[in-house]
Amino acid sequence: IVALVLIVLVGAAFRLWNLEGVPPEMTSDHVEKLRDAYRVLQGDRDIFFANNGGREPFQMYAMALFSQLPGLGIDFTSLKLLAVVESLITLPVLFWMGREIVGYHDKRLGTLAGLLLAGLVAVSYWHVAITRLSLRIVLTPLVTALLLVYLSRALRFNNRADFIRAG
């Protein structure tokens, strides 16, 4: 647990250092995402956001909810902070994935694999860069890790609930 907490803290340092200044300006993708989140707050309940080439709704709904926290609003900094939160949630889930897939027969090896996986992603250039750019693709490792955890459990134990969670 201590090692995982340290890994998450290192990951937070990589993602939060000079967050206000890097990247310094929004792109059209950021503007569209913030506009869609604002529309959600105004009552729109789209399941697909057609503007900007079309996008799935999770990030817009998450931003709308996140912007309601005290001291936050619908702005670029809040969007970057949301991406940091999503990215940091990914690290313990990756640890869990390593333990679940590798550690079924050998818990110690599974723990080591999970810590290694979380540690590598915590300092991974591409994951940190995508997080700082607030791109939706930062959720891909999180969703994939959850899929693999539940799929491996479903196949190992033939548990219907895990098959449903994997779906």
N, C-alpha and C positions, 0 to 999 in steps of 0.2 A: 504494500500500500504506500509506503514511504517513497519507494522508487517511482511509482506511478504518479504520485503527487508532484515529485520533483520534475518528472518529464512534462507534466501539464504546465508547471510553472515556467519551465524553460520555453515551452511552446508559446505560452502567453507573452513572455518577454520578446520573443522573435516577432510575434504578431502585433504587439502593442507599441513597441518602440517607435517613436515619431509617427504615430498613426495619423495625426492631424496633418502632417506635411507630406506623407508618402502614401498614395499618390496625391498630388496637390490639388488637382482639378477633376471635376466630373466629366464623363463622356456622355454621349447621347443615351447609351444603355443605362447609365445610372439615373439620368433624368426620367427616362421612360419607366424605370422600376419605381422611382419615388412617386411619379404621377399615378401609376397603377395602385400603389399602396394608399395614396390619398383617395382614389376612387373607391377602394374597399371601405375606407372609413366613412365615405359619403353614402354607403349603402349598396354599392355594386357587389354582386356575389358571383363573379365569373368563375368558371372552372377551367377556362383557357383564355389567356390574354393575347388577343390577335395582333396588337400593334407591335412594332419592332421585330417583325418576322415570326411572331407567335412564341409564347412561353407558357410553361406550366405555372400553376398559381402559388405553390408553396411559399416562395420567397416574398411575394407581394403580401400575402396574408400574414406571414411572420413579421414583416416590416411594419404592417399596420398595427399589429399587437405590440411589438417592441417599442414603437414610437409613443405608446401610451404610458410607458414607464416614467416616473418622475424625473424631470430634467432632460428628457429626450423629446425629440419631435421628428418630423419627417424632413430629414436633412442628410447631407452626405456623410457627416460624422456618425450619425446613428446607423446608417446603412453599413458603414465599415465596421462599427462595433457589433452589429448583428452577425456579420460574416465571421468576425473573431469568435463570437460565442458558438456559432455553428461549427467552426473549425476546432475549437477546444473540446466540444462535446464528442467530436470524432475520435479524439485520442483515447479516452477510456473504452470506447466501443471497439476500437481496433485492438486494444489489449484483450478485451473480452473475446474477440474473434480468434486471436492467437491461442488463448487458453482453451477455447471451445473446440477448435479444429485440431490443434496439435496436442493439446494436453489431455485428451480423453484417456489415454493409457498411461501417460507419464505427466503428472501434474507439474513437476518441476520444469520439465522441458516446455510445457505449455506456457507456464508463467514467464520463462525466459523468452520464448517466441513472442508472447504478447508485449512484453516490455521492449523488446527489440523493435517490433513493428511500430508501436506507439512512439518510441524514441526517434526512429528514423523519420517518421512523418512529422513529428514535432519540429524538426530542424530542416525538413525538406524544402529546398528552394521553391519548387513548383507549388507546393501546398501553401507555403507562406505567401508567395507572390499572388496566387489566385485569391487568397483570403484578403490580402491588402487591397486588391483591385475590386473586391466585393462582387465577384462573379458567382453566378448560381452554381457553377460546376464544382464549387467547393463542397457541395453536398454529396457529390458522387461517391467519394470514399466512405462516407457515413452510411448512405443507403446501401452500397455494395457490401459493406461489412455486416450490416444487419441482415441482409439477404443471405449471406454465406453462413452466419451464425444459425439462423433458423432453418436454412436448407440442410445444413450438416446435422442439426439435431433431428430434423424430420426424417432424414434418411437413416440415421443411426438408430432411432427409437421408434420409427413408424408412428409418430404422434401426429394426429390430424391437426391439432391446434398449431403445431409448428409449421406444418405445410401451409396452413392459412396465413400465418404470420409471414412466411417466406413469400407468399403471393402478393 
